[in-house]
Amino acid sequence: MSRTVVIHQPDFAPYLGFFHRFLQADLFIALDHVQFVTNTSRSWTHRDKIKTETGERWLTLGIKKPPLGTPINQIELTADNQWVDGNLALLRQNYRKAPAYAEIMPVVENLYRTVPVRMVDFNLRWLDTLADLLDVRIPFVFSSTLQPQGQKNELLIDLLKKVGASRYLSGNGARAYMEPEKFAAADIKLIWQSFEHPTYAQQFGPFVPNLSVLDALFNCGVMGTRALLRSRP
């Protein structure tokens, strides 16, 4: 039986393309055992961008500074509510006039109401809720529960074999380091996500793609964002 699997870090409030893969997959492996990175272009596990009156801004979680090499599943959130209040204030200020503010803001406030110790638990709560809103929920498993072995391509293949995957759906950003012949040798078909970001009526000037899915939800509402997500093959 064919089984398509997605593997990705459990990012915070990610963009539409993150959820687009769920439409074509049977299982999501949340890559939680790998090293947490910050201050690079790959730093999406604790932040994502929204659009404001003054341009793009980061919506960022408050984390305790970890030692170098700390895995994602050991990153802790700060106990104070300063970052929570800051995030909510930023969202209220910039989306209060958005068409679906009254629909979406109570959901967001509820997600911020209780802050767990671990960042990964906070992120998975968001991913679960967002997947429900978008009607793209699929089963997930943490990579840390699969006794992961290897690095890079070998790690992915190890995880895919352990969950019985026949197809691996990868984002295009990984093309630079993928070795398709290794997946072929493991009898796993490597397929690439085809996602062109849809446009929609957005506040504050010309359209900006690849923002957190929150931007689409505030501007288009739940049903409108579901339609956007399904407007691309």
C-alpha positions, 0 to 999 in steps of 0.5 A, a space after each residue: 500500500 502506498 504511503 506518503 510521508 512529510 518530514 519537517 521541523 515542528 515550526 511555529 505558525 508556518 506559512 500556507 505551503 507547510 500545510 499544503 503538503 498535508 493535503 497530499 500526505 498520510 503522515 507527518 513526522 515532526 523532526 523534533 530531535 535535531 538541533 535547534 537553530 537561531 539567527 539564520 534563514 532556517 530559524 522558523 521553529 520559534 518565529 514567523 512573519 506577519 505583515 504590519 503597517 510598517 512592513 514585515 515583522 517577526 512574531 517570536 516566541 520567548 525562549 530560554 537561551 539554550 546551549 549550542 547543539 540543544 535539540 528542538 524538543 529540549 528548548 524551553 519557553 520563558 515563564 514570563 508573559 512579556 512575549 505573550 503580551 507582545 505577540 498579542 498586542 502586535 496581532 491586535 494592532 495590525 489585524 484589528 481591521 482585517 475582515 476575519 479578525 472577529 473570527 480568528 482572534 479568539 482562536 489565537 488568544 486561546 492558543 496563547 492562554 496556557 504556555 507549556 514548558 517546552 516550545 515543541 508542545 506549544 508549536 504542536 498545539 498551534 499546528 493541531 489547531 491550524 490543521 483543524 481550521 484548514 481541514 488538513 489534519 493528518 496523523 503525526 509522530 515525533 522523530 524522537 520516538 523512532 530511535 533516529 539514526 544517521 544524518 541528512 539523507 540517511 536520517 530521512 531514509 531511516 525515519 521513512 523506513 520505520 514508518 513504512 513510507 513508500 513516498 517522501 514528499 519534500 519541499 523544494 528548499 531541500 533540493 540542494 542537499 538531496 541525493 535522489 539515488 539513495 532514496 531510490 536504493 531504499 525503494 522510496 519515491 522522492 517527490 517534490 512539492 509543487 506550490 505557487 503561493 496564491 494571492 489574496 486581498 491583503 492589508 497594507 499595500 502590495 501583496 507579500 507571500 510566504 507569511 505565517 498562515 495567520 495573515 491569510 486567516 485574518 484576511 480571508 477567514 477559515 473558509 476562504 483560507 481553505 479555498 486558497 490552500 486548495 487552489 493550488 495543485 
